Amino acid sequence: MNAAMSGAGGAAAILAELHHADHIIKVMLNAMTGTQKAKVHEQLAAAGVSGEGMTRANERLAVIEAAENIVALASKGGAA
């Protein structure tokens, strides 16, 4: 992590990027056919990155919530 990504501003930037990634994943899933989703699932499972599901929705949500808590704490002057 570089100096630009440290502190409250960095945490907010990381949180924004997590929200963007979450939105992109959801839009792509809605645009994909069942066959396309199945192929992606096979590839992700083979790579060992599927987690609880192909899109790691539960893991992604947990990280987003943790980042939101860090940003909230930092905005109140607490240590992140």
PDB file with one MODEL, atoms N, CA, C and O in Angstrom:
MODEL        1
ATOM      1  N   MET A   1       0.855  -1.180   0.000  1.00  0.00           N
ATOM      2  CA  MET A   1       0.000   0.000   0.000  1.00  0.00           C
ATOM      3  C   MET A   1       0.892   1.230   0.000  1.00  0.00           C
ATOM      4  O   MET A   1       1.818   1.327   0.805  1.00  0.00           O
ATOM      5  N   ASN A   2       0.618   2.172  -0.899  1.00  0.00           N
ATOM      6  CA  ASN A   2       1.421   3.390  -0.941  1.00  0.00           C
ATOM      7  C   ASN A   2       0.848   4.446  -0.012  1.00  0.00           C
ATOM      8  O   ASN A   2      -0.224   4.255   0.563  1.00  0.00           O
ATOM      9  N   ALA A   3       1.558   5.564   0.138  1.00  0.00           N
ATOM     10  CA  ALA A   3       1.143   6.611   1.060  1.00  0.00           C
ATOM     11  C   ALA A   3      -0.226   7.187   0.702  1.00  0.00           C
ATOM     12  O   ALA A   3      -0.980   7.590   1.587  1.00  0.00           O
ATOM     13  N   ALA A   4      -0.547   7.228  -0.589  1.00  0.00           N
ATOM     14  CA  ALA A   4      -1.830   7.780  -1.020  1.00  0.00           C
ATOM     15  C   ALA A   4      -3.005   6.920  -0.566  1.00  0.00           C
ATOM     16  O   ALA A   4      -4.127   7.418  -0.477  1.00  0.00           O
ATOM     17  N   MET A   5      -2.777   5.660  -0.281  1.00  0.00           N
ATOM     18  CA  MET A   5      -3.862   4.765   0.115  1.00  0.00           C
ATOM     19  C   MET A   5      -3.903   4.523   1.624  1.00  0.00           C
ATOM     20  O   MET A   5      -4.666   3.673   2.081  1.00  0.00           O
ATOM     21  N   SER A   6      -3.106   5.244   2.402  1.00  0.00           N
ATOM     22  CA  SER A   6      -3.128   5.047   3.844  1.00  0.00           C
ATOM     23  C   SER A   6      -4.051   6.074   4.494  1.00  0.00           C
ATOM     24  O   SER A   6      -4.366   7.096   3.885  1.00  0.00           O
ATOM     25  N   GLY A   7      -4.477   5.815   5.701  1.00  0.00           N
ATOM     26  CA  GLY A   7      -5.327   6.741   6.424  1.00  0.00           C
ATOM     27  C   GLY A   7      -6.779   6.687   5.995  1.00  0.00           C
ATOM     28  O   GLY A   7      -7.190   5.805   5.241  1.00  0.00           O
ATOM     29  N   ALA A   8      -7.552   7.649   6.491  1.00  0.00           N
ATOM     30  CA  ALA A   8      -8.992   7.678   6.236  1.00  0.00           C
ATOM     31  C   ALA A   8      -9.309   7.828   4.759  1.00  0.00           C
ATOM     32  O   ALA A   8     -10.232   7.186   4.257  1.00  0.00           O
ATOM     33  N   GLY A   9      -8.557   8.667   4.055  1.00  0.00           N
ATOM     34  CA  GLY A   9      -8.802   8.860   2.630  1.00  0.00           C
ATOM     35  C   GLY A   9      -8.564   7.587   1.849  1.00  0.00           C
ATOM     36  O   GLY A   9      -9.310   7.266   0.924  1.00  0.00           O
ATOM     37  N   GLY A  10      -7.519   6.860   2.225  1.00  0.00           N
ATOM     38  CA  GLY A  10      -7.232   5.589   1.564  1.00  0.00           C
ATOM     39  C   GLY A  10      -8.304   4.563   1.835  1.00  0.00           C
ATOM     40  O   GLY A  10      -8.694   3.814   0.940  1.00  0.00           O
ATOM     41  N   ALA A  11      -8.788   4.522   3.072  1.00  0.00           N
ATOM     42  CA  ALA A  11      -9.852   3.575   3.416  1.00  0.00           C
ATOM     43  C   ALA A  11     -11.119   3.886   2.638  1.00  0.00           C
ATOM     44  O   ALA A  11     -11.810   2.976   2.179  1.00  0.00           O
ATOM     45  N   ALA A  12     -11.428   5.175   2.487  1.00  0.00           N
ATOM     46  CA  ALA A  12     -12.620   5.562   1.731  1.00  0.00           C
ATOM     47  C   ALA A  12     -12.461   5.191   0.256  1.00  0.00           C
ATOM     48  O   ALA A  12     -13.424   4.768  -0.383  1.00  0.00           O
ATOM     49  N   ALA A  13     -11.256   5.349  -0.284  1.00  0.00           N
ATOM     50  CA  ALA A  13     -11.002   4.992  -1.682  1.00  0.00           C
ATOM     51  C   ALA A  13     -11.128   3.482  -1.884  1.00  0.00           C
ATOM     52  O   ALA A  13     -11.685   3.027  -2.884  1.00  0.00           O
ATOM     53  N   ILE A  14     -10.612   2.721  -0.939  1.00  0.00           N
ATOM     54  CA  ILE A  14     -10.725   1.257  -1.018  1.00  0.00           C
ATOM     55  C   ILE A  14     -12.187   0.843  -0.932  1.00  0.00           C
ATOM     56  O   ILE A  14     -12.627  -0.031  -1.679  1.00  0.00           O
ATOM     57  N   LEU A  15     -12.942   1.457  -0.031  1.00  0.00           N
ATOM     58  CA  LEU A  15     -14.363   1.143   0.101  1.00  0.00           C
ATOM     59  C   LEU A  15     -15.106   1.473  -1.189  1.00  0.00           C
ATOM     60  O   LEU A  15     -15.957   0.698  -1.627  1.00  0.00           O
ATOM     61  N   ALA A  16     -14.798   2.601  -1.796  1.00  0.00           N
ATOM     62  CA  ALA A  16     -15.452   2.971  -3.063  1.00  0.00           C
ATOM     63  C   ALA A  16     -15.141   1.932  -4.132  1.00  0.00           C
ATOM     64  O   ALA A  16     -16.027   1.544  -4.893  1.00  0.00           O
ATOM     65  N   GLU A  17     -13.900   1.482  -4.198  1.00  0.00           N
ATOM     66  CA  GLU A  17     -13.521   0.480  -5.192  1.00  0.00           C
ATOM     67  C   GLU A  17     -14.236  -0.846  -4.929  1.00  0.00           C
ATOM     68  O   GLU A  17     -14.648  -1.518  -5.874  1.00  0.00           O
ATOM     69  N   LEU A  18     -14.387  -1.225  -3.676  1.00  0.00           N
ATOM     70  CA  LEU A  18     -15.129  -2.448  -3.338  1.00  0.00           C
ATOM     71  C   LEU A  18     -16.586  -2.340  -3.791  1.00  0.00           C
ATOM     72  O   LEU A  18     -17.144  -3.300  -4.322  1.00  0.00           O
ATOM     73  N   HIS A  19     -17.195  -1.186  -3.585  1.00  0.00           N
ATOM     74  CA  HIS A  19     -18.577  -0.989  -4.029  1.00  0.00           C
ATOM     75  C   HIS A  19     -18.678  -1.057  -5.559  1.00  0.00           C
ATOM     76  O   HIS A  19     -19.627  -1.627  -6.098  1.00  0.00           O
ATOM     77  N   HIS A  20     -17.701  -0.475  -6.248  1.00  0.00           N
ATOM     78  CA  HIS A  20     -17.702  -0.541  -7.715  1.00  0.00           C
ATOM     79  C   HIS A  20     -17.577  -1.985  -8.183  1.00  0.00           C
ATOM     80  O   HIS A  20     -18.308  -2.414  -9.076  1.00  0.00           O
ATOM     81  N   ALA A  21     -16.656  -2.734  -7.586  1.00  0.00           N
ATOM     82  CA  ALA A  21     -16.454  -4.136  -7.973  1.00  0.00           C
ATOM     83  C   ALA A  21     -17.724  -4.942  -7.720  1.00  0.00           C
ATOM     84  O   ALA A  21     -18.106  -5.772  -8.545  1.00  0.00           O
ATOM     85  N   ASP A  22     -18.380  -4.704  -6.588  1.00  0.00           N
ATOM     86  CA  ASP A  22     -19.613  -5.402  -6.256  1.00  0.00           C
ATOM     87  C   ASP A  22     -20.676  -5.131  -7.315  1.00  0.00           C
ATOM     88  O   ASP A  22     -21.368  -6.048  -7.757  1.00  0.00           O
ATOM     89  N   HIS A  23     -20.802  -3.881  -7.717  1.00  0.00           N
ATOM     90  CA  HIS A  23     -21.795  -3.513  -8.737  1.00  0.00           C
ATOM     91  C   HIS A  23     -21.468  -4.163 -10.082  1.00  0.00           C
ATOM     92  O   HIS A  23     -22.357  -4.680 -10.758  1.00  0.00           O
ATOM     93  N   ILE A  24     -20.197  -4.135 -10.463  1.00  0.00           N
ATOM     94  CA  ILE A  24     -19.782  -4.737 -11.738  1.00  0.00           C
ATOM     95  C   ILE A  24     -20.109  -6.221 -11.756  1.00  0.00           C
ATOM     96  O   ILE A  24     -20.632  -6.724 -12.750  1.00  0.00           O
ATOM     97  N   ILE A  25     -19.813  -6.924 -10.683  1.00  0.00           N
ATOM     98  CA  ILE A  25     -20.094  -8.368 -10.611  1.00  0.00           C
ATOM     99  C   ILE A  25     -21.584  -8.622 -10.775  1.00  0.00           C
ATOM    100  O   ILE A  25     -21.980  -9.512 -11.527  1.00  0.00           O
ATOM    101  N   LYS A  26     -22.413  -7.852 -10.081  1.00  0.00           N
ATOM    102  CA  LYS A  26     -23.867  -8.046 -10.159  1.00  0.00           C
ATOM    103  C   LYS A  26     -24.401  -7.768 -11.565  1.00  0.00           C
ATOM    104  O   LYS A  26     -25.247  -8.511 -12.062  1.00  0.00           O
ATOM    105  N   VAL A  27     -23.913  -6.706 -12.209  1.00  0.00           N
ATOM    106  CA  VAL A  27     -24.358  -6.384 -13.567  1.00  0.00           C
ATOM    107  C   VAL A  27     -23.941  -7.493 -14.533  1.00  0.00           C
ATOM    108  O   VAL A  27     -24.733  -7.916 -15.376  1.00  0.00           O
ATOM    109  N   MET A  28     -22.700  -7.962 -14.411  1.00  0.00           N
ATOM    110  CA  MET A  28     -22.224  -9.019 -15.299  1.00  0.00           C
ATOM    111  C   MET A  28     -23.040 -10.297 -15.117  1.00  0.00           C
ATOM    112  O   MET A  28     -23.378 -10.957 -16.100  1.00  0.00           O
ATOM    113  N   LEU A  29     -23.357 -10.650 -13.885  1.00  0.00           N
ATOM    114  CA  LEU A  29     -24.155 -11.849 -13.644  1.00  0.00           C
ATOM    115  C   LEU A  29     -25.532 -11.742 -14.290  1.00  0.00           C
ATOM    116  O   LEU A  29     -26.047 -12.713 -14.844  1.00  0.00           O
ATOM    117  N   ASN A  30     -26.119 -10.556 -14.214  1.00  0.00           N
ATOM    118  CA  ASN A  30     -27.442 -10.363 -14.813  1.00  0.00           C
ATOM    119  C   ASN A  30     -27.399 -10.431 -16.332  1.00  0.00           C
ATOM    120  O   ASN A  30     -28.414 -10.732 -16.961  1.00  0.00           O
ATOM    121  N   ALA A  31     -26.246 -10.159 -16.936  1.00  0.00           N
ATOM    122  CA  ALA A  31     -26.116 -10.178 -18.393  1.00  0.00           C
ATOM    123  C   ALA A  31     -25.712 -11.546 -18.932  1.00  0.00           C
ATOM    124  O   ALA A  31     -25.846 -11.803 -20.128  1.00  0.00           O
ATOM    125  N   MET A  32     -25.219 -12.424 -18.064  1.00  0.00           N
ATOM    126  CA  MET A  32     -24.713 -13.731 -18.502  1.00  0.00           C
ATOM    127  C   MET A  32     -25.821 -14.767 -18.624  1.00  0.00           C
ATOM    128  O   MET A  32     -26.797 -14.745 -17.873  1.00  0.00           O
ATOM    129  N   THR A  33     -25.656 -15.666 -19.573  1.00  0.00           N
ATOM    130  CA  THR A  33     -26.574 -16.798 -19.696  1.00  0.00           C
ATOM    131  C   THR A  33     -26.200 -17.852 -18.656  1.00  0.00           C
ATOM    132  O   THR A  33     -25.126 -17.790 -18.059  1.00  0.00           O
ATOM    133  N   GLY A  34     -27.074 -18.797 -18.450  1.00  0.00           N
ATOM    134  CA  GLY A  34     -26.784 -19.902 -17.541  1.00  0.00           C
ATOM    135  C   GLY A  34     -25.544 -20.677 -17.956  1.00  0.00           C
ATOM    136  O   GLY A  34     -24.745 -21.085 -17.113  1.00  0.00           O
ATOM    137  N   THR A  35     -25.390 -20.878 -19.256  1.00  0.00           N
ATOM    138  CA  THR A  35     -24.221 -21.590 -19.777  1.00  0.00           C
ATOM    139  C   THR A  35     -22.940 -20.821 -19.480  1.00  0.00           C
ATOM    140  O   THR A  35     -21.933 -21.412 -19.090  1.00  0.00           O
ATOM    141  N   GLN A  36     -22.976 -19.516 -19.660  1.00  0.00           N
ATOM    142  CA  GLN A  36     -21.801 -18.694 -19.373  1.00  0.00           C
ATOM    143  C   GLN A  36     -21.446 -18.733 -17.891  1.00  0.00           C
ATOM    144  O   GLN A  36     -20.276 -18.846 -17.525  1.00  0.00           O
ATOM    145  N   LYS A  37     -22.468 -18.639 -17.042  1.00  0.00           N
ATOM    146  CA  LYS A  37     -22.232 -18.704 -15.598  1.00  0.00           C
ATOM    147  C   LYS A  37     -21.622 -20.043 -15.205  1.00  0.00           C
ATOM    148  O   LYS A  37     -20.719 -20.092 -14.369  1.00  0.00           O
ATOM    149  N   ALA A  38     -22.106 -21.125 -15.800  1.00  0.00           N
ATOM    150  CA  ALA A  38     -21.580 -22.452 -15.493  1.00  0.00           C
ATOM    151  C   ALA A  38     -20.103 -22.560 -15.881  1.00  0.00           C
ATOM    152  O   ALA A  38     -19.299 -23.128 -15.142  1.00  0.00           O
ATOM    153  N   LYS A  39     -19.760 -22.015 -17.036  1.00  0.00           N
ATOM    154  CA  LYS A  39     -18.362 -22.069 -17.485  1.00  0.00           C
ATOM    155  C   LYS A  39     -17.464 -21.261 -16.542  1.00  0.00           C
ATOM    156  O   LYS A  39     -16.387 -21.723 -16.163  1.00  0.00           O
ATOM    157  N   VAL A  40     -17.897 -20.080 -16.170  1.00  0.00           N
ATOM    158  CA  VAL A  40     -17.121 -19.254 -15.252  1.00  0.00           C
ATOM    159  C   VAL A  40     -16.977 -19.958 -13.908  1.00  0.00           C
ATOM    160  O   VAL A  40     -15.898 -19.960 -13.316  1.00  0.00           O
ATOM    161  N   HIS A  41     -18.063 -20.554 -13.427  1.00  0.00           N
ATOM    162  CA  HIS A  41     -18.013 -21.275 -12.149  1.00  0.00           C
ATOM    163  C   HIS A  41     -16.972 -22.396 -12.203  1.00  0.00           C
ATOM    164  O   HIS A  41     -16.196 -22.562 -11.262  1.00  0.00           O
ATOM    165  N   GLU A  42     -16.950 -23.153 -13.277  1.00  0.00           N
ATOM    166  CA  GLU A  42     -15.963 -24.229 -13.433  1.00  0.00           C
ATOM    167  C   GLU A  42     -14.541 -23.673 -13.372  1.00  0.00           C
ATOM    168  O   GLU A  42     -13.679 -24.238 -12.699  1.00  0.00           O
ATOM    169  N   GLN A  43     -14.302 -22.582 -14.067  1.00  0.00           N
ATOM    170  CA  GLN A  43     -12.961 -21.997 -14.103  1.00  0.00           C
ATOM    171  C   GLN A  43     -12.543 -21.449 -12.740  1.00  0.00           C
ATOM    172  O   GLN A  43     -11.396 -21.619 -12.326  1.00  0.00           O
ATOM    173  N   LEU A  44     -13.462 -20.799 -12.048  1.00  0.00           N
ATOM    174  CA  LEU A  44     -13.144 -20.258 -10.729  1.00  0.00           C
ATOM    175  C   LEU A  44     -12.935 -21.370  -9.703  1.00  0.00           C
ATOM    176  O   LEU A  44     -12.053 -21.280  -8.849  1.00  0.00           O
ATOM    177  N   ALA A  45     -13.749 -22.413  -9.793  1.00  0.00           N
ATOM    178  CA  ALA A  45     -13.573 -23.554  -8.887  1.00  0.00           C
ATOM    179  C   ALA A  45     -12.225 -24.226  -9.122  1.00  0.00           C
ATOM    180  O   ALA A  45     -11.542 -24.604  -8.170  1.00  0.00           O
ATOM    181  N   ALA A  46     -11.839 -24.375 -10.390  1.00  0.00           N
ATOM    182  CA  ALA A  46     -10.553 -24.982 -10.717  1.00  0.00           C
ATOM    183  C   ALA A  46      -9.395 -24.135 -10.195  1.00  0.00           C
ATOM    184  O   ALA A  46      -8.349 -24.668  -9.824  1.00  0.00           O
ATOM    185  N   ALA A  47      -9.583 -22.820 -10.167  1.00  0.00           N
ATOM    186  CA  ALA A  47      -8.547 -21.922  -9.666  1.00  0.00           C
ATOM    187  C   ALA A  47      -8.542 -21.836  -8.144  1.00  0.00           C
ATOM    188  O   ALA A  47      -7.623 -21.272  -7.550  1.00  0.00           O
ATOM    189  N   GLY A  48      -9.586 -22.405  -7.512  1.00  0.00           N
ATOM    190  CA  GLY A  48      -9.668 -22.412  -6.052  1.00  0.00           C
ATOM    191  C   GLY A  48     -10.066 -21.078  -5.445  1.00  0.00           C
ATOM    192  O   GLY A  48      -9.705 -20.788  -4.304  1.00  0.00           O
ATOM    193  N   VAL A  49     -10.801 -20.267  -6.182  1.00  0.00           N
ATOM    194  CA  VAL A  49     -11.164 -18.948  -5.668  1.00  0.00           C
ATOM    195  C   VAL A  49     -12.672 -18.746  -5.484  1.00  0.00           C
ATOM    196  O   VAL A  49     -13.114 -17.619  -5.260  1.00  0.00           O
ATOM    197  N   SER A  50     -13.449 -19.791  -5.574  1.00  0.00           N
ATOM    198  CA  SER A  50     -14.903 -19.637  -5.500  1.00  0.00           C
ATOM    199  C   SER A  50     -15.424 -19.298  -4.115  1.00  0.00           C
ATOM    200  O   SER A  50     -16.431 -18.599  -4.009  1.00  0.00           O
ATOM    201  N   GLY A  51     -14.794 -19.752  -3.068  1.00  0.00           N
ATOM    202  CA  GLY A  51     -15.317 -19.478  -1.730  1.00  0.00           C
ATOM    203  C   GLY A  51     -16.639 -20.188  -1.533  1.00  0.00           C
ATOM    204  O   GLY A  51     -16.803 -21.339  -1.940  1.00  0.00           O
ATOM    205  N   GLU A  52     -17.598 -19.490  -0.898  1.00  0.00           N
ATOM    206  CA  GLU A  52     -18.916 -20.086  -0.651  1.00  0.00           C
ATOM    207  C   GLU A  52     -19.760 -20.132  -1.914  1.00  0.00           C
ATOM    208  O   GLU A  52     -20.783 -20.816  -1.951  1.00  0.00           O
ATOM    209  N   GLY A  53     -19.351 -19.425  -2.931  1.00  0.00           N
ATOM    210  CA  GLY A  53     -20.081 -19.387  -4.193  1.00  0.00           C
ATOM    211  C   GLY A  53     -19.213 -18.745  -5.251  1.00  0.00           C
ATOM    212  O   GLY A  53     -18.177 -18.150  -4.954  1.00  0.00           O
ATOM    213  N   MET A  54     -19.643 -18.871  -6.465  1.00  0.00           N
ATOM    214  CA  MET A  54     -18.836 -18.407  -7.586  1.00  0.00           C
ATOM    215  C   MET A  54     -18.467 -16.928  -7.486  1.00  0.00           C
ATOM    216  O   MET A  54     -17.367 -16.550  -7.889  1.00  0.00           O
ATOM    217  N   THR A  55     -19.345 -16.092  -6.966  1.00  0.00           N
ATOM    218  CA  THR A  55     -19.061 -14.654  -6.917  1.00  0.00           C
ATOM    219  C   THR A  55     -18.526 -14.198  -5.563  1.00  0.00           C
ATOM    220  O   THR A  55     -18.261 -13.011  -5.369  1.00  0.00           O
ATOM    221  N   ARG A  56     -18.367 -15.119  -4.640  1.00  0.00           N
ATOM    222  CA  ARG A  56     -17.864 -14.798  -3.296  1.00  0.00           C
ATOM    223  C   ARG A  56     -18.701 -13.679  -2.655  1.00  0.00           C
ATOM    224  O   ARG A  56     -18.163 -12.801  -1.979  1.00  0.00           O
ATOM    225  N   ALA A  57     -20.011 -13.722  -2.875  1.00  0.00           N
ATOM    226  CA  ALA A  57     -20.896 -12.654  -2.394  1.00  0.00           C
ATOM    227  C   ALA A  57     -20.814 -12.485  -0.883  1.00  0.00           C
ATOM    228  O   ALA A  57     -20.749 -11.356  -0.398  1.00  0.00           O
ATOM    229  N   ASN A  58     -20.815 -13.578  -0.131  1.00  0.00           N
ATOM    230  CA  ASN A  58     -20.758 -13.471   1.326  1.00  0.00           C
ATOM    231  C   ASN A  58     -19.426 -12.898   1.789  1.00  0.00           C
ATOM    232  O   ASN A  58     -19.384 -12.046   2.677  1.00  0.00           O
ATOM    233  N   GLU A  59     -18.338 -13.367   1.184  1.00  0.00           N
ATOM    234  CA  GLU A  59     -17.016 -12.862   1.540  1.00  0.00           C
ATOM    235  C   GLU A  59     -16.880 -11.390   1.164  1.00  0.00           C
ATOM    236  O   GLU A  59     -16.326 -10.593   1.921  1.00  0.00           O
ATOM    237  N   ARG A  60     -17.391 -11.041  -0.014  1.00  0.00           N
ATOM    238  CA  ARG A  60     -17.329  -9.661  -0.490  1.00  0.00           C
ATOM    239  C   ARG A  60     -18.125  -8.742   0.426  1.00  0.00           C
ATOM    240  O   ARG A  60     -17.659  -7.657   0.773  1.00  0.00           O
ATOM    241  N   LEU A  61     -19.322  -9.165   0.820  1.00  0.00           N
ATOM    242  CA  LEU A  61     -20.142  -8.361   1.722  1.00  0.00           C
ATOM    243  C   LEU A  61     -19.442  -8.160   3.063  1.00  0.00           C
ATOM    244  O   LEU A  61     -19.483  -7.064   3.621  1.00  0.00           O
ATOM    245  N   ALA A  62     -18.806  -9.197   3.582  1.00  0.00           N
ATOM    246  CA  ALA A  62     -18.097  -9.083   4.865  1.00  0.00           C
ATOM    247  C   ALA A  62     -16.960  -8.067   4.777  1.00  0.00           C
ATOM    248  O   ALA A  62     -16.745  -7.293   5.710  1.00  0.00           O
ATOM    249  N   VAL A  63     -16.242  -8.066   3.673  1.00  0.00           N
ATOM    250  CA  VAL A  63     -15.140  -7.111   3.499  1.00  0.00           C
ATOM    251  C   VAL A  63     -15.676  -5.697   3.339  1.00  0.00           C
ATOM    252  O   VAL A  63     -15.106  -4.753   3.886  1.00  0.00           O
ATOM    253  N   ILE A  64     -16.769  -5.540   2.594  1.00  0.00           N
ATOM    254  CA  ILE A  64     -17.376  -4.220   2.424  1.00  0.00           C
ATOM    255  C   ILE A  64     -17.846  -3.684   3.775  1.00  0.00           C
ATOM    256  O   ILE A  64     -17.622  -2.515   4.089  1.00  0.00           O
ATOM    257  N   GLU A  65     -18.490  -4.521   4.568  1.00  0.00           N
ATOM    258  CA  GLU A  65     -18.956  -4.088   5.893  1.00  0.00           C
ATOM    259  C   GLU A  65     -17.787  -3.718   6.795  1.00  0.00           C
ATOM    260  O   GLU A  65     -17.864  -2.730   7.525  1.00  0.00           O
ATOM    261  N   ALA A  66     -16.715  -4.488   6.759  1.00  0.00           N
ATOM    262  CA  ALA A  66     -15.535  -4.172   7.562  1.00  0.00           C
ATOM    263  C   ALA A  66     -14.930  -2.840   7.121  1.00  0.00           C
ATOM    264  O   ALA A  66     -14.537  -2.027   7.958  1.00  0.00           O
ATOM    265  N   ALA A  67     -14.854  -2.620   5.816  1.00  0.00           N
ATOM    266  CA  ALA A  67     -14.308  -1.359   5.300  1.00  0.00           C
ATOM    267  C   ALA A  67     -15.202  -0.185   5.685  1.00  0.00           C
ATOM    268  O   ALA A  67     -14.701   0.891   6.013  1.00  0.00           O
ATOM    269  N   GLU A  68     -16.518  -0.378   5.650  1.00  0.00           N
ATOM    270  CA  GLU A  68     -17.439   0.686   6.062  1.00  0.00           C
ATOM    271  C   GLU A  68     -17.217   1.048   7.528  1.00  0.00           C
ATOM    272  O   GLU A  68     -17.252   2.223   7.892  1.00  0.00           O
ATOM    273  N   ASN A  69     -16.988   0.041   8.367  1.00  0.00           N
ATOM    274  CA  ASN A  69     -16.727   0.300   9.787  1.00  0.00           C
ATOM    275  C   ASN A  69     -15.423   1.062   9.984  1.00  0.00           C
ATOM    276  O   ASN A  69     -15.345   1.949  10.834  1.00  0.00           O
ATOM    277  N   ILE A  70     -14.401   0.723   9.205  1.00  0.00           N
ATOM    278  CA  ILE A  70     -13.112   1.424   9.299  1.00  0.00           C
ATOM    279  C   ILE A  70     -13.261   2.877   8.879  1.00  0.00           C
ATOM    280  O   ILE A  70     -12.741   3.779   9.536  1.00  0.00           O
ATOM    281  N   VAL A  71     -13.981   3.099   7.768  1.00  0.00           N
ATOM    282  CA  VAL A  71     -14.184   4.471   7.295  1.00  0.00           C
ATOM    283  C   VAL A  71     -14.992   5.262   8.314  1.00  0.00           C
ATOM    284  O   VAL A  71     -14.672   6.420   8.580  1.00  0.00           O
ATOM    285  N   ALA A  72     -16.027   4.665   8.889  1.00  0.00           N
ATOM    286  CA  ALA A  72     -16.844   5.351   9.891  1.00  0.00           C
ATOM    287  C   ALA A  72     -16.003   5.707  11.118  1.00  0.00           C
ATOM    288  O   ALA A  72     -16.099   6.815  11.647  1.00  0.00           O
ATOM    289  N   LEU A  73     -15.189   4.768  11.559  1.00  0.00           N
ATOM    290  CA  LEU A  73     -14.323   5.007  12.711  1.00  0.00           C
ATOM    291  C   LEU A  73     -13.326   6.115  12.402  1.00  0.00           C
ATOM    292  O   LEU A  73     -13.114   7.006  13.224  1.00  0.00           O
ATOM    293  N   ALA A  74     -12.715   6.065  11.229  1.00  0.00           N
ATOM    294  CA  ALA A  74     -11.728   7.070  10.834  1.00  0.00           C
ATOM    295  C   ALA A  74     -12.359   8.463  10.728  1.00  0.00           C
ATOM    296  O   ALA A  74     -11.731   9.466  11.068  1.00  0.00           O
ATOM    297  N   SER A  75     -13.605   8.510  10.254  1.00  0.00           N
ATOM    298  CA  SER A  75     -14.259   9.828  10.103  1.00  0.00           C
ATOM    299  C   SER A  75     -14.605  10.443  11.453  1.00  0.00           C
ATOM    300  O   SER A  75     -14.814  11.652  11.555  1.00  0.00           O
ATOM    301  N   LYS A  76     -14.666   9.601  12.496  1.00  0.00           N
ATOM    302  CA  LYS A  76     -14.930  10.103  13.847  1.00  0.00           C
ATOM    303  C   LYS A  76     -13.632  10.404  14.597  1.00  0.00           C
ATOM    304  O   LYS A  76     -13.647  10.773  15.771  1.00  0.00           O
ATOM    305  N   GLY A  77     -12.515  10.240  13.895  1.00  0.00           N
ATOM    306  CA  GLY A  77     -11.231  10.547  14.518  1.00  0.00           C
ATOM    307  C   GLY A  77     -10.567   9.385  15.218  1.00  0.00           C
ATOM    308  O   GLY A  77      -9.546   9.557  15.884  1.00  0.00           O
ATOM    309  N   GLY A  78     -11.147   8.180  15.071  1.00  0.00           N
ATOM    310  CA  GLY A  78     -10.553   6.999  15.677  1.00  0.00           C
ATOM    311  C   GLY A  78      -9.438   6.456  14.824  1.00  0.00           C
ATOM    312  O   GLY A  78      -9.285   6.844  13.665  1.00  0.00           O
ATOM    313  N   ALA A  79      -8.665   5.567  15.385  1.00  0.00           N
ATOM    314  CA  ALA A  79      -7.577   4.937  14.639  1.00  0.00           C
ATOM    315  C   ALA A  79      -8.152   3.865  13.727  1.00  0.00           C
ATOM    316  O   ALA A  79      -9.039   3.113  14.130  1.00  0.00           O
ATOM    317  N   ALA A  80      -7.655   3.793  12.511  1.00  0.00           N
ATOM    318  CA  ALA A  80      -8.125   2.785  11.567  1.00  0.00           C
ATOM    319  C   ALA A  80      -7.220   1.595  11.569  1.00  0.00           C
ATOM    320  O   ALA A  80      -7.458   0.638  10.832  1.00  0.00           O
TER     321      ALA A  80
ENDMDL
END
